[in-house]
Amino acid sequence: MHVYIEAAFDSAVAVEPGESLIQWFRAAWARLLDGLVAEEASGGQRVLSLASVTQDIDDGPRRFSDINETWGHFEESLAAFPWGAGITVLKDGAELTGLGSVSTYHVLSDASLWRAEVSVPVDPQDAGSCATLVDFLREALEGANPAFGRIELNGTVEETNLDAALRRKKRTSMRESRQFLRGYAWVTVCPAELLARLGGASALEASGAFYRVIPLRAGGALLQASETLAGYSDAVMERVFVALAPVLPEGEPHPDPACPDLRFVPRDAATAR
């Protein structure tokens, strides 16, 4: 099974935009791809890493091979806040499913909104593997106070489960992400502005709705619903929904035939406040 991890950023982020990209890729390389990094560095021919940076939407990509050797040049390109960037890992000549989607890109051409994402294989019942995912996201976002983030199995790309169920437009949701929490998942990243409205990290810890609440240094927090992804049951999701209802957008969510795997509580958040 694969897990989808996303972070969203805007002009209120607490680090330079280029630094947010560097932190994302550094953490992914160190926490999620470390075994492959070592295998490639050993000089074997089975693993090959490739990176690309597209400075402007109309530009062709600049490519880097063997990231162990070219990482410094890759980071220099990220620091310039390119339109898009990504890492692909090949093993025995074939792309490793899930590991080829470590990427970032601008949502708007004015670069006021941008996203980062990664998809990796995971055993949803293994507590160690699940903890690694949370450690990665904490490290990637530690100094940023991002606008939103999430970790979930088979998550819909770009659109959160709640946005899809509410039929909210993606860009509207992202623009309003410091006014309304865009959704909830096994791990939800709550920005500082909304965390304050919920009473702070200590209040959410005391609510009993979360397995772990991890404050971020620059503001906001990671809210982990259960120890493992497999433990994110409907009952756990209900507790998370109730705890976060004061900052969720109003509206009656409905299933989307185009996305049969959506997971959400079928209630208007306004009724749970």
Disulfide bonds with the S-S distance in Angstrom:
none
